[in-house]
Amino acid sequence: MRCLLAVTFVATLILPAVGHAQEPQPSKPDDRLILSAGLGRIDCRCGITGGQLRAEYSLTPFERVVGLRVHLGTFWTPTQSYSRPSILYGEGSSFEGVGQTALLDLGVTGSITPWPRGRVSPYVVAGVAVFQTWRQGSGYYRRGDGSVAEFVPPGSGTHGDIRAIVGAGLRVRVGGRLLQLEARELRGSLSAFSLGTALHF
């Protein structure tokens, strides 16, 4: 996430010349709906990764420096093993688990695009989302010497919350089609990279 923010900042400094050297690319009315897909990671220090789909609608034209959009997104993981540190059974102990996670979020974000009319337009995004998470799995605690300390029986649970969204990305026009590459973080819950395109009806 920090890497893409840095890249976006640098691109904001060097891409204006490229963007202004090209003819302005006005967005079409049907460019406002974007469908994105990508990979994400649950923020739990255990490396659980999965796929993400997101549909977002821009309430303002993309030619504006300040934009507003709403989105509906989903994230899911296949059943997978993971490991995370634990202090429950002394130094070096860990929790070894296997599980599956799904998340649904609905939110609103604002964006700032310094050069919105160029063929290549870097931007930053921030907002807020409500989300619901479903988890199921099982596992065991392992001591530092490798022995099993306690088994955790299979179970499932769900919880909801409200979190801030931060991110950065690039919009590129290729052959009249709008493409969007974005890194976004649902703070304390999910980080994801996605590639999207405008849908035409």
Contact map, one row per residue, 1 for C-alpha under 8 A:
111110000000000000000000000000000000000000000000000000000000000000000000000000000000000000000000000000000000000000000000000000000000000000000000000000000000000000000010000000000000001110000010000000000
111111000000000000000000000000000000000000000000000000000000000000000000000000000000000000000000000000000000000000000000000000000000000000000000000000000000000000000000000000000000000000000000000000000
111111100000000000000000000000000000000000000000000000000000000000000000000000000000000000000000000000000000000000000000000000000000000000000000000000000000000000000000000000000000000000000000000000000
111111110000000000000000000000000000000000000000000000000000000000000000000000000000000000000000000000000000000000000000000000000000000000000000000000000000000000000001100000000000001000000000000000000
111111111000000000000000000000000000000000000000000000000000000000000000000000000000000000000000000000000000000000000000000000000000000000000000000000000000000000000011000000000000000000000000000000000
011111111100000000000000000000000000000000000000000000000000000000000000000000000000000000000000000000000000000000000000000000000000000000000000000000000000000000000000000000000000000000000000000000000
001111111110000000000000000000000000000000000000000000000000000000000000000000000000000000000000000000000000000000000000000000000000000000000000000000000000000000000000000000000000000000000000000000000
000111111111000000000000000000000000000000000000000000000000000000000000000000000000000000000000000000000000000000000000011100000000000000000000000000000000000000000001110000000000000000000000000000000
000011111111100000000000000000000000000000000000000000000000000000000000000000000000000000000000000000000000000000000000000000000000000000000000000000000000000000000000000000000000000000000000000000000
000001111111110000000000000000000000000000000000000000000000000000000000000000000000000000000000000000000000000000000000000000000000000000000000000000000000000000000000000000000000000000000000000000000
000000111111111000000000000000000000000000000000000000000000000000000000000000000000000000000000000000000000000000000000010000000000000000000000000000000000000000000000000000000000000000000000000000000
000000011111111100000000000000000000000000000000000000000000000000000000000000000000000000000000000000000000000001000000011000000000000000000000000000000000000000000000000000000000000000000000000000000
000000001111111100000000000000000000000000000000000000000000000000000000000000000000000000000000000000000000000000000000000000000000000000000000000000000000000000000000000000000000000000000000000000000
000000000111111111000000000000000000000000000000000000000000000000000000000000000000000000000000000000000000000000000000000000000000000000000000000000000000000000000000000000000000000000000000000000000
000000000011111111100000000000000000000000000000000000000000000000000000000000000000000000000000000000000000000000000001100000000000000000000000000000000000000000000000000000000000000000000000000000000
000000000001111111110000000000000000000000000000000000000000000000000000000000000000000000000000000000000000000000100100000000000000000000000000000000000000000000000000000000000000000000000000000000000
000000000000011111111000000000000000000000000000000000000000000000000000000000000000000000000000000000000000000000000000000000000000000000000000000000000000000000000000000000000000000000000000000000000
000000000000011111111100000000000000000000000000000000000000000000000000000000000000000000000000000000000000000000000101000000000000000000000000000000000000000000000000000000000000000000000000000000000
000000000000001111111111000000000000000000000000000000000000000000000000000000000000000000000000000000000000000000101111100000000000000000000000000000000000000000000000000000000000000000000000000000000
000000000000000111111111000000000000000000000000000000000000000000000000000000000000000000000000000000000000000000000100000000000000000000000000000000000000000000000000000000000000000000000000000000000
000000000000000011111110000000000000000000000000000000000000000000000000000000000000000000000000000000000000000000000000000000000000000000000000000000000000000000000000000000000000000000000000000000000
000000000000000001111111000000000000000000000000000000000000000000000000000000000000000000000000000000000000000000000110000000000000000000000000000000000000000000000000000000000000000000000000000000000
000000000000000000111111100000000000000000000000000000000000000000000000000000000000000000000000000000000000000000000110000000000000000000000000000000000000000000000000000000000000000000000000000000000
000000000000000000110111110000000000000000000000000000000000000000000000000000000000000000000000000000000000000000001110000000000000000000000000000000000000000000000000000000000000000000000000000000000
000000000000000000000011111000000000000000000000000000000000000000000000000000000000000000000000000000000000000000001110000000000000000000000000000000000000000000000000000010000000000000000000000000000
000000000000000000000001111100000000000000000000000000000000011000000000000000000000000000000000000000000000000000001000000000000000000000000000000000000000000000000000000000000000000000000000000000000
000000000000000000000000111110100000000000000000000000000000111000000000000000000000000000000000000000000000000000000000000000000000000000000000000000000000000000000000000000000000000000000000000000000
000000000000000000000000011111110000000000000000000000000000000000000000000000000000000000000000000000000000000000000000000000000000000000000000000000000000000000000000000000000000000000000000000000000
000000000000000000000000001111110000000000000000000000000000100000000000000000000000000000000000000000000000000000000000000000000000000000000000000000000000000000000000000000000000000000000000000000000
000000000000000000000000000111111000000000000000000000000000000000000000000000000000000000000000000000000000000000000000000000000000000000000000000000000000000000000000000000000000000000000000000001111
000000000000000000000000001111111100000000000000000000000000000000000000000000000000000000000000000000000000000000000000000000000000000000000000000000000000000000000000000000000100000000000000000001110
000000000000000000000000000111111100000000000000000000001110110000000000000000000000000000000000000000000000000000000000000000000000000000000000000000000000000000000000000000000000000000000000000001000
000000000000000000000000000001111110000000000000000000111100000000000000000000000000000000000000000000000000000000000000000000000000000000000000000000000000000000000000000000000000000000000000000001100
000000000000000000000000000000111111000000000000000000111000000000000000000000000000000000000000000000000000000000000000000000000000000000000000000000000000000000000000000000000000000000000000000111100
000000000000000000000000000000001111100000000000000011110000000000000000000000000000000000000000000000000000000000000000000000000000000000000000000000000000000000000000000000000000000000000000000111100
000000000000000000000000000000000111110000000000000011100000000000000000000000000000000000000000000000000000000000000000000000000000000000000000000000000000000000000000000000000000000000000000011110000
000000000000000000000000000000000011111000000000001111000000000000000000000000000000000000000000000000000000000000000000000000000000000000000000000000000000000000000000000000000000000000000000011100000
000000000000000000000000000000000001111100000000001110000000000000000000000000000000000000000000000000000000000000000000000000000000000000000000000000000000000000000000000000000000000000000001111000000
000000000000000000000000000000000000111110000000111100000000000000000000000000000000000000000000000000000000000000000000000000000000000000000000000000000000000000000000000000000000000000000001110000000
000000000000000000000000000000000000011111000000111100000000000000000000001000000000000000000000000000000000000000000000000000000000000000000000000000000000000000000000000000000000000000000111100000000
000000000000000000000000000000000000001111100011110000000000000000000000000000000000000000000000000000000000000000000000000000000000000000000000000000000000000000000000000000000000000000000111000000000
000000000000000000000000000000000000000111110111100000000000000000000000000000000000000000000000000000000000000000000000000000000000000000000000000000000000000000000000000000000000000000001110000000000
000000000000000000000000000000000000000011111110000000000000000000000000000000000000000000000000000000000000000000000000000000000000000000000000000000000000000000000000000000000000000000011110000000000
000000000000000000000000000000000000000001111111000000000000000000000000000000000000000000000000000000000000000000000000000000000000000000000000000000000000000000000000000000000000000000001000000000000
000000000000000000000000000000000000000000111110000000000000000000000000000000000001000000000000000000000000000000000000000000000000000000000000000000000000000000000000000000000000000000000000000000000
000000000000000000000000000000000000000001111111000000000000000000000000000000000111000000000000000000000000000000000000000000000000000000000000000000000000000000000000000000000000000000000000000000000
000000000000000000000000000000000000000011111111100000000000000000000000000000000110000000000000000000000000000000000000000000000000000000000000000000000000000000000000000000000000000000000000000000000
000000000000000000000000000000000000000011010111110000000000000000000000000010010100000000000000000000000000000000000000000000000000000000000000000000000000000000000000000000000000000000000000000000000
000000000000000000000000000000000000001111000011111000000000000000000000000010000000000000000000000000000000000000000000000000000000000000000000000000000000000000000000000000000000000000000000000000000
000000000000000000000000000000000000001110000001111100000000000000000000001111000000000000000000000000000000000000000000000000000000000000000000000000000000000000000000000000000000000000000000000000000
000000000000000000000000000000000000111100000000111110000000000000000000001110000000000000000000000000000000000000000000000000000000000000000000000000000000000000000000000000000000000000000000000000000
000000000000000000000000000000000000111100000000011111000000000000000000111100000000000000000000000000000000000000000000000000000000000000000000000000000000000000000000000000000000000000000001010000000
000000000000000000000000000000000011110000000000001111100000000000000000111000000000000000000000000000000000000000000000000000000000000000000000000000000000000000000000000000000000000000000000000000000
000000000000000000000000000000000011100000000000000111110000000000000011110000000000000000000000000000000000000000000000000000000000000000000000000000000000000000000000000000000000000000000000000000000
000000000000000000000000000000001111000000000000000011111000000000000011100000000000000000000000000000000000000000000000000000000000000000000000000000000000000000000000000000000000000000000000000000000
000000000000000000000000000000001110000000000000000001111100000000001111000000000000000000000000000000000000000000000000000000000000000000000000000000000000000000000000000000000000000000000000000000000
000000000000000000000000000000011100000000000000000000111110000000001110000000000000000000000000000000000000000000000000000000000000000000000000000000000000000000000000000000000000000000000000000000000
000000000000000000000000000000011000000000000000000000011111110000111100000000000000000000000000000000000000000000000000000000000000000000000000000000000000000000000000000000000000000000000000000000000
000000000000000000000000000000010000000000000000000000001111100000111100000000000000000000000000000000000000000000000000000000000000000000000000000000000000000000000000000000000000000000000000000000000
000000000000000000000000000000000000000000000000000000000111110100111000000000000000000000000000000000000000000000000000000000000000000000000000000000000000000000000000000000000000000000000000000000000
000000000000000000000000001010010000000000000000000000000111111100100000000000000000000000000000000000000000000000000000000000000000000000000000000000000000000000000000000000000000000000000000000000000
000000000000000000000000011000010000000000000000000000000101111110100000000000000000000000000000000000000000000000011000000000000000000000000000000000000000000000000000000000000000000000000000000000000
000000000000000000000000011000000000000000000000000000000000111110000000000000000000000000000000000000000000000000011000000000000000000000000000000000000000000000000000000000000000000000000000000000000
000000000000000000000000000000000000000000000000000000000001111111100000000000000000000000000000000000000000000010010000000000000000000000000000000000000000000000000000000000000000000000000000000000000
000000000000000000000000000000000000000000000000000000000000011111100000000000000000000000000000000000000000001111110000000000000000000000000000000000000000000000000000000000000000000000000000000000000
000000000000000000000000000000000000000000000000000000000000000111110000000000000000000000000000000000000000011110000000000000000000000000000000000000000000000000000000000000000000000000000000000000000
000000000000000000000000000000000000000000000000000000000111110111111000000000000000000000000000000000000000011110000000000000000000000000000000000000000000000000000000000000000000000000000000000000000
000000000000000000000000000000000000000000000000000000000111000001111100000000000000000000000000000000000001111000000000000000000000000000000000000000000000000000000000000000000000000000000000000000000
000000000000000000000000000000000000000000000000000000011111000000111110000000000000000000000000000000000001110000000000000000000000000000000000000000000000000000000000000000000000000000000000000000000
000000000000000000000000000000000000000000000000000000011110000000011111000000000000000000000000000000000111100000000000000000000000000000000000000000000000000000000000000000000000000000000000000000000
000000000000000000000000000000000000000000000000000001111000000000001111100000000000000000000000000000000111000000000000000000000000000000000000000000000000000000000000000000000000000000000000000000000
000000000000000000000000000000000000000000000000000001110000000000000111110000000000000000000000000000011110000000000000000000000000000000000000000000000000000000000000000000000000000000000000000000000
000000000000000000000000000000000000000000000000000111100000000000000011111000000000000000000000000000011100000000000000000000000000000000000000000000000000000000000000000000000000000000000000000000000
000000000000000000000000000000000000000000000000000111000000000000000001111100000000000000000000000001111000000000000000000000000000000000000000000000000000000000000000000000000000000000000000000000000
000000000000000000000000000000000000000100000000011110000000000000000000111110000000000000000000000001110000000000000000000000000000000000000000000000000000000000000000000000000000000000000000000000000
000000000000000000000000000000000000000000000000011100000000000000000000011111000000000000000000000111100000000000000000000000000000000000000000000000000000000000000000000000000000000000000000000000000
000000000000000000000000000000000000000000000001111000000000000000000000001111110000000000000000000111000000000000000000000000000000000000000000000000000000000000000000000000000000000000000000000000000
000000000000000000000000000000000000000000000000010000000000000000000000000111110000000000000000000110000000000000000000000000000000000000000000000000000000000000000000000000000000000000000000000000000
000000000000000000000000000000000000000000000000000000000000000000000000000011111000000000000000011110000000000000000000000000000000000000000000000000000000000000000000000000000000000000000000000000000
000000000000000000000000000000000000000000000001000000000000000000000000000011111100000000000000011100000000000000000000000000000000000000000000000000000000000000000000000000000000000000000000000000000
000000000000000000000000000000000000000000000000000000000000000000000000000000111110000000000001111000000000000000000000000000000000000000000000000000000000000000000000000000000000000000000000000000000
000000000000000000000000000000000000000000000111000000000000000000000000000000011111000000000001110000000000000000000000000000000000000000000000000000000000000000000000000000000000000000000000000000000
000000000000000000000000000000000000000000000110000000000000000000000000000000001111100000000111100000000000000000000000000000000000000000000000000000000000000000000000000000000000000000000000000000000
000000000000000000000000000000000000000000001100000000000000000000000000000000000111110000000111000000000000000000000000000000000000000000000000000000000000000000000000000000000000000000000000000000000
000000000000000000000000000000000000000000000000000000000000000000000000000000000011111000011110000000000000000000000000000000000000000000000000000000000000000000000000000000000000000000000000000000000
000000000000000000000000000000000000000000000000000000000000000000000000000000000001111111111110000000000000000000000000000000000000000000000000000000000000000000000000000000000000000000000000000000000
000000000000000000000000000000000000000000000000000000000000000000000000000000000000111111111100000000000000000000000000000000000000000000000000000000000000000000000000000000000000000000000000000000000
000000000000000000000000000000000000000000000000000000000000000000000000000000000000011111001000000000000000000000000000000000000000000000000000000000000000000000000000000000000000000000000000000000000
000000000000000000000000000000000000000000000000000000000000000000000000000000000000011111101000000000000000000000000000000000000000000000001111000010000000000000000000000000000000000000000000000000000
000000000000000000000000000000000000000000000000000000000000000000000000000000000000011111111000000000000000000000000000000000000000000000000011000000000000000000000000000000000000000000000000000000000
000000000000000000000000000000000000000000000000000000000000000000000000000000000000011011111000000000000000000000000000000000000000000000000011000000000000000000000000000000000000000000000000000000000
000000000000000000000000000000000000000000000000000000000000000000000000000000000000111001111100000000000000000000000000000000000000000000000011100000000000000000000000000000000000000000000000000000000
000000000000000000000000000000000000000000000000000000000000000000000000000000000000111111111110000000000000000000000000000000000000000000001111000000000000000000000000000000000000000000000000000000000
000000000000000000000000000000000000000000000000000000000000000000000000000000000011111000011111000000000000000000000000000000000000000000001111000000000000000000000000000000000000000000000000000000000
000000000000000000000000000000000000000000000000000000000000000000000000000000000011110000001111100000000000000000000000000000000000000000111100000000000000000000000000000000000000000000000000000000000
000000000000000000000000000000000000000000000000000000000000000000000000000000001111000000000111110000000000000000000000000000000000000000111100000000000000000000000000000000000000000000000000000000000
000000000000000000000000000000000000000000000000000000000000000000000000000000001110000000000011111000000000000000000000000000000000000011110000000000000000000000000000000000000000000000000000000000000
000000000000000000000000000000000000000000000000000000000000000000000000000000111100000000000001111100000000000000000000000000000000000011100000000000000000000000000000000000000000000000000000000000000
000000000000000000000000000000000000000000000000000000000000000000000000000000111000000000000000111110000000000000000000000000000000001111000000000000000000000000000000000000000000000000000000000000000
000000000000000000000000000000000000000000000000000000000000000000000000000111110000000000000000011111000000000000000000000000000000001110000000000000000000000000000000000000000000000000000000000000000
000000000000000000000000000000000000000000000000000000000000000000000000000111100000000000000000001111100000000000000000000000000000111100000000000000000000000000000000000000000000000000000000000000000
000000000000000000000000000000000000000000000000000000000000000000000000011110000000000000000000000111110000000000000000000000000000111000000000000000000000000000000000000000000000000000000000000000000
000000000000000000000000000000000000000000000000000000000000000000000000011100000000000000000000000011111000000000000000000000000011110000000000000000000000000000000000000000000000000000000000000000000
000000000000000000000000000000000000000000000000000000000000000000000001111000000000000000000000000001111100000000000000000000000011100000000000000000000000000000000000000000000000000000000000000000000
000000000000000000000000000000000000000000000000000000000000000000000001110000000000000000000000000000111110000000000000000000001111000000000000000000000000000000000000000000000000000000000000000000000
000000000000000000000000000000000000000000000000000000000000000000000111100000000000000000000000000000011111000000000000000000001110000000000000000000000000000000000000000000000000000000000000000000000
000000000000000000000000000000000000000000000000000000000000000000000111000000000000000000000000000000001111100000000000000000111100000000000000000000000000000000000000000000000000000000000000000000000
000000000000000000000000000000000000000000000000000000000000000000011110000000000000000000000000000000000111110000000000000000111000000000000000000000000000000000000000000000000000000000000000000000000
000000000000000000000000000000000000000000000000000000000000000000011100000000000000000000000000000000000011111000000000000011110000000000000000000000000000000000001000000000000000000000000000000000000
000000000000000000000000000000000000000000000000000000000000000001111000000000000000000000000000000000000001111100000000000011100000000000000000000000000000000000000000000000000000000000000000000000000
000000000000000000000000000000000000000000000000000000000000000011110000000000000000000000000000000000000000111110000000001111000000000000000000000000000000000000000000000000000000000000000000000000000
000000000000000000000000000000000000000000000000000000000000000011100000000000000000000000000000000000000000011111000000001110000000000000000000000000000000000000000000000000000000000000000000000000000
000000000000000000000000000000000000000000000000000000000000000111100000000000000000000000000000000000000000001111110000111100000000000000000000000000000000000000000000000000000000000000000000000000000
000000000001000000000000000000000000000000000000000000000000000010000000000000000000000000000000000000000000000111110000111000000000000000000000000000000000000000000000000000000000000000000000000000000
000000000000000100100000000000000000000000000000000000000000000010000000000000000000000000000000000000000000000011111100110000000000000000000000000000000000000000000000000000000000000000000000000000000
000000000000000000000000000000000000000000000000000000000000011110000000000000000000000000000000000000000000000011111100100000000000000000000000000000000000000000000000000000000000000000000000000000000
000000000000000000100001110000000000000000000000000000000000011000000000000000000000000000000000000000000000000000111110100000000000000000000000000000000000000000000000000000000000000000000000000000000
000000000000000101110111100000000000000000000000000000000000000000000000000000000000000000000000000000000000000000111111100000000000000000000000000000000000000000000000000000000000000000000000000000000
000000000000000000100111100000000000000000000000000000000000000000000000000000000000000000000000000000000000000000001111100000000000000000000000000000000000000000000000001111000000000000000000000000000
000000000000001001100000000000000000000000000000000000000000000000000000000000000000000000000000000000000000000000000111110000000000000000000000000000000000000000000000011110000000000000000000000000000
000000000000001000100000000000000000000000000000000000000000000000000000000000000000000000000000000000000000000011111111111000000000000000000000000000000000000000000000011100000000000000000000000000000
000000010011000000000000000000000000000000000000000000000000000000000000000000000000000000000000000000000000000011100001111100000000000000000000000000000000000000000001111000000000000000000000000000000
000000010001000000000000000000000000000000000000000000000000000000000000000000000000000000000000000000000000001111000000111110000000000000000000000000000000000000000001111000000000000000000000000000000
000000010000000000000000000000000000000000000000000000000000000000000000000000000000000000000000000000000000001110000000011111000000000000000000000000000000000000000111100000000000000000000000000000000
000000000000000000000000000000000000000000000000000000000000000000000000000000000000000000000000000000000000111100000000001111100000000000000000000000000000000000001111000000000000000000000000000000000
000000000000000000000000000000000000000000000000000000000000000000000000000000000000000000000000000000000000111000000000000111110000000000000000000000000000000000011110000000000000000000000000000000000
000000000000000000000000000000000000000000000000000000000000000000000000000000000000000000000000000000000011110000000000000011111000000000000000000000000000000000011100000000000000000000000000000000000
000000000000000000000000000000000000000000000000000000000000000000000000000000000000000000000000000000000011100000000000000001111100000000000000000000000000000001111000000000000000000000000000000000000
000000000000000000000000000000000000000000000000000000000000000000000000000000000000000000000000000000001111000000000000000000111110000000000000000000000000000001111000000000000000000001000000000000000
000000000000000000000000000000000000000000000000000000000000000000000000000000000000000000000000000000001110000000000000000000011111000000000000000000000000000111100000000000000000000000000000000000000
000000000000000000000000000000000000000000000000000000000000000000000000000000000000000000000000000000111100000000000000000000001111100000000000000000000000000111100000000000000000000000000000000000000
000000000000000000000000000000000000000000000000000000000000000000000000000000000000000000000000000000111000000000000000000000000111110000000000000000000000011110000000000000000000000000000000000000000
000000000000000000000000000000000000000000000000000000000000000000000000000000000000000000000000000011110000000000000000000000000011111000000000000000000000011100000000000000000000000000000000000000000
000000000000000000000000000000000000000000000000000000000000000000000000000000000000000000000000000011100000000000000000000000000001111100000000000000000001111000000000000000000000000000000000000000000
000000000000000000000000000000000000000000000000000000000000000000000000000000000000000000000000001111000000000000000000000000000000111110000000000000000001110000000000000000000000000000000000000000000
000000000000000000000000000000000000000000000000000000000000000000000000000000000000000000000000001110000000000000000000000000000000011111000000000000000111100000000000000000000000000000000000000000000
000000000000000000000000000000000000000000000000000000000000000000000000000000000000000000000000111100000000000000000000000000000000001111100000000000000111000000000000000000000000000000000000000000000
000000000000000000000000000000000000000000000000000000000000000000000000000000000000000000000000111000000000000000000000000000000000000111110000000000011110000000000000000000000000000000000000000000000
000000000000000000000000000000000000000000000000000000000000000000000000000000000000000000000011110000000000000000000000000000000000000011111000000000111100000000000000000000000000000000000000000000000
000000000000000000000000000000000000000000000000000000000000000000000000000000000000000000000011100000000000000000000000000000000000000001111100000111110000000000000000000000000000000000000000000000000
000000000000000000000000000000000000000000000000000000000000000000000000000000000000000010001111000000000000000000000000000000000000000000111110000111110000000000000000000000000000000000000000000000000
000000000000000000000000000000000000000000000000000000000000000000000000000000000000000010001111000000000000000000000000000000000000000000011111111111000000000000000000000000000000000000000000000000000
000000000000000000000000000000000000000000000000000000000000000000000000000000000000000011111100000000000000000000000000000000000000000000001111111110000000000000000000000000000000000000000000000000000
000000000000000000000000000000000000000000000000000000000000000000000000000000000000000011111100000000000000000000000000000000000000000000000111111000000000000000000000000000000000000000000000000000000
000000000000000000000000000000000000000000000000000000000000000000000000000000000000000000010000000000000000000000000000000000000000000000000111111000000000000000000000000000000000000000000000000000000
000000000000000000000000000000000000000000000000000000000000000000000000000000000000000000000000000000000000000000000000000000000000000000000111111100000000000000000000000000000000000000000000000000000
000000000000000000000000000000000000000000000000000000000000000000000000000000000000000000000000000000000000000000000000000000000000000000000111111110000000000000000000000000000000000000000000000000000
000000000000000000000000000000000000000000000000000000000000000000000000000000000000000000000000000000000000000000000000000000000000000000011110011111100000000000000000000000000000000000000000000000000
000000000000000000000000000000000000000000000000000000000000000000000000000000000000000010000000000000000000000000000000000000000000000000011110001111100000000000000000000000000000000000000000000000000
000000000000000000000000000000000000000000000000000000000000000000000000000000000000000000000000000000000000000000000000000000000000000000011100000111110000000000000000000000000000000000000000000000000
000000000000000000000000000000000000000000000000000000000000000000000000000000000000000000000000000000000000000000000000000000000000000000111000000111111000000000000000000000000000000000000000000000000
000000000000000000000000000000000000000000000000000000000000000000000000000000000000000000000000000000000000000000000000000000000000000001111000000001111100000000000000000000000000000000000000000000000
000000000000000000000000000000000000000000000000000000000000000000000000000000000000000000000000000000000000000000000000000000000000000001100000000000111110000000000000000000000000000000000000000000000
000000000000000000000000000000000000000000000000000000000000000000000000000000000000000000000000000000000000000000000000000000000000000111100000000000011111000000000000000000000000000000000000000000000
000000000000000000000000000000000000000000000000000000000000000000000000000000000000000000000000000000000000000000000000000000000000000111000000000000001111100000000000000000000000000000000000000000000
000000000000000000000000000000000000000000000000000000000000000000000000000000000000000000000000000000000000000000000000000000000000011110000000000000000111110000000000000000000000000000000000000000000
000000000000000000000000000000000000000000000000000000000000000000000000000000000000000000000000000000000000000000000000000000000000011100000000000000000011111000000000000000000000000000000000000000000
000000000000000000000000000000000000000000000000000000000000000000000000000000000000000000000000000000000000000000000000000000000001111000000000000000000001111100000000000000000000000000000000000000000
000000000000000000000000000000000000000000000000000000000000000000000000000000000000000000000000000000000000000000000000000000000001110000000000000000000000111110000000000000000000000000000000000000000
000000000000000000000000000000000000000000000000000000000000000000000000000000000000000000000000000000000000000000000000000000000111100000000000000000000000011111000000000000000000000000000000000000000
000000000000000000000000000000000000000000000000000000000000000000000000000000000000000000000000000000000000000000000000000000000111000000000000000000000000001111100000000000000000000000000000000000000
000000000000000000000000000000000000000000000000000000000000000000000000000000000000000000000000000000000000000000000000000000011110000000000000000000000000000111110000000000000000000000000000000000000
000000000000000000000000000000000000000000000000000000000000000000000000000000000000000000000000000000000000000000000000000000011110000000000000000000000000000011111000000000000000000001110000000000000
000000000000000000000000000000000000000000000000000000000000000000000000000000000000000000000000000000000000000000000000000001111000000000000000000000000000000001111100000000000000000001100000000000000
000000000000000000000000000000000000000000000000000000000000000000000000000000000000000000000000000000000000100000000000000011111000000000000000000000000000000000111110000000000000000111100000000000000
000000000000000000000000000000000000000000000000000000000000000000000000000000000000000000000000000000000000000000000000000111100000000000000000000000000000000000011111000000000000000111100000000000000
100010000000000000000000000000000000000000000000000000000000000000000000000000000000000000000000000000000000000000000000000111000000000000000000000000000000000000001111100000000000011110000000000000000
000110010000000000000000000000000000000000000000000000000000000000000000000000000000000000000000000000000000000000000000011110000000000000000000000000000000000000000111110000000000011100000000000000000
000100010000000000000000000000000000000000000000000000000000000000000000000000000000000000000000000000000000000000000000011100000000000000000000000000000000000000000011111000000001111000000000000000000
000000010000000000000000000000000000000000000000000000000000000000000000000000000000000000000000000000000000000000000001111000000000000000000000000000000000000000000001111100000001110000000000000000000
000000000000000000000000000000000000000000000000000000000000000000000000000000000000000000000000000000000000000000000011111000000000000000000000000000000000000000000000111110000111100000000000000000000
000000000000000000000000000000000000000000000000000000000000000000000000000000000000000000000000000000000000000000000011100000000000000000000000000000000000000000000000011111000111000000000000000000000
000000000000000000000000100000000000000000000000000000000000000000000000000000000000000000000000000000000000000000000011000000000000000000000000000000000000000000000000001111111110000000000000000000000
000000000000000000000000000000000000000000000000000000000000000000000000000000000000000000000000000000000000000000000010000000000000000000000000000000000000000000000000000111111110000000000000000000000
000000000000000000000000000000000000000000000000000000000000000000000000000000000000000000000000000000000000000000000000000000000000000000000000000000000000000000000000000011111000000000000000000000000
000000000000000000000000000000000000000000000000000000000000000000000000000000000000000000000000000000000000000000000000000000000000000000000000000000000000000000000000000011111100000000000000000000000
000000000000000000000000000000000000000000000000000000000000000000000000000000000000000000000000000000000000000000000000000000000000000000000000000000000000000000000000000011111110000000000000000011000
000000000000000000000000000000100000000000000000000000000000000000000000000000000000000000000000000000000000000000000000000000000000000000000000000000000000000000000000001111011111000000000000000011000
000000000000000000000000000000000000000000000000000000000000000000000000000000000000000000000000000000000000000000000000000000000000000000000000000000000000000000000000001111001111100000000000001111000
000000000000000000000000000000000000000000000000000000000000000000000000000000000000000000000000000000000000000000000000000000000000000000000000000000000000000000000000111100000111110000000000001110000
000000000000000000000000000000000000000000000000000000000000000000000000000000000000000000000000000000000000000000000000000000000000000000000000000000000000000000000000111000000011111000000000111100000
000000000000000000000000000000000000000000000000000000000000000000000000000000000000000000000000000000000000000000000000000000000000000000000000000000000000000000000011110000000001111100000000111000000
100100000000000000000000000000000000000000000000000000000000000000000000000000000000000000000000000000000000000000000000000000000000000000000000000000000000000000000011100000000000111110000011110000000
100000000000000000000000000000000000000000000000000000000000000000000000000000000000000000000000000000000000000000000000000000000000000000000000000000000000000000001111000000000000011111000011100000000
100000000000000000000000000000000000000000000000000000000000000000000000000000000000000000000000000000000000000000000000000000000000000000000000000000000000000000001110000000000000001111101111000000000
000000000000000000000000000000000000000000000000000000000000000000000000000000000000000000000000000000000000000000000000000000001000000000000000000000000000000000111100000000000000000111111110000000000
000000000000000000000000000000000000000000000000000000000000000000000000000000000000000000000000000000000000000000000000000000000000000000000000000000000000000000111100000000000000000011111110000000000
000000000000000000000000000000000000000000100000000000000000000000000000000000000000000000000000000000000000000000000000000000000000000000000000000000000000000000100000000000000000000001111100000000000
000000000000000000000000000000000000000001110000000000000000000000000000000000000000000000000000000000000000000000000000000000000000000000000000000000000000000000000000000000000000000011111110000000000
000000000000000000000000000000000000000111100000000000000000000000000000000000000000000000000000000000000000000000000000000000000000000000000000000000000000000000000000000000000000000011111111000000000
100000000000000000000000000000000000000111100000000000000000000000000000000000000000000000000000000000000000000000000000000000000000000000000000000000000000000000000000000000000000001111101111100000000
000000000000000000000000000000000000011110000000000100000000000000000000000000000000000000000000000000000000000000000000000000000000000000000000000000000000000000000000000000000000001110000111110000000
000000000000000000000000000000000000011100000000000000000000000000000000000000000000000000000000000000000000000000000000000000000000000000000000000000000000000000000000000000000000111100000011111000000
000000000000000000000000000000000001111000000000000100000000000000000000000000000000000000000000000000000000000000000000000000000000000000000000000000000000000000000000000000000000111000000001111100000
000000000000000000000000000000000001110000000000000000000000000000000000000000000000000000000000000000000000000000000000000000000000000000000000000000000000000000000000000000000011110000000000111110000
000000000000000000000000000000000111100000000000000000000000000000000000000000000000000000000000000000000000000000000000000000000000000000000000000000000000000000000000000000000011100000000000011111000
000000000000000000000000000000000111000000000000000000000000000000000000000000000000000000000000000000000000000000000000000000000000000000000000000000000000000000000000000000001111000000000000001111100
000000000000000000000000000001111110000000000000000000000000000000000000000000000000000000000000000000000000000000000000000000000000000000000000000000000000000000000000000000001110000000000000000111110
000000000000000000000000000001101110000000000000000000000000000000000000000000000000000000000000000000000000000000000000000000000000000000000000000000000000000000000000000000000000000000000000000011111
000000000000000000000000000001100000000000000000000000000000000000000000000000000000000000000000000000000000000000000000000000000000000000000000000000000000000000000000000000000000000000000000000001111
000000000000000000000000000001000000000000000000000000000000000000000000000000000000000000000000000000000000000000000000000000000000000000000000000000000000000000000000000000000000000000000000000000111
